[in-house]
Amino acid sequence: MSYLILLVLIAGPLILALVAFADRRRRSANNSYAGEIIDRWTRTGYSTTGPTESFWLRIRTDDGGELTVCVDGVSYEKLKTGDRVMRTPATRRPVRPKQAP
């Protein structure tokens, strides 16, 4: 009987953590939007390993809302204020839509 209690106490929190992680990934994958970059900035933080930099974009979506997203340095350098961007479930970061030839 004590092994069953031990199993529940160990496996229960682990299962809950896995379910929460899977749900967060599912919701993140469904976050699609299209819009225009209206602002961009960087933030420098300090930790025990030294300074860290984060890159942010503010996007006005086509439905009139605004959202702020954190991107990697490469995406930050490629995208400028005024650029049209979109994110689909197939892309992890905002990208410029492909132009029709």
Secondary structure, DSSP 8 states (H G I E B T S, - for coil): -HHHHHHHHHHHHHHHHHHHHHHHHHHHHT--EEEEEEEEEEEEEEETTEEEEEEEEEEEETTS-EEEEEE-HHHHHH--TT-EEEE-TT-SS-B------
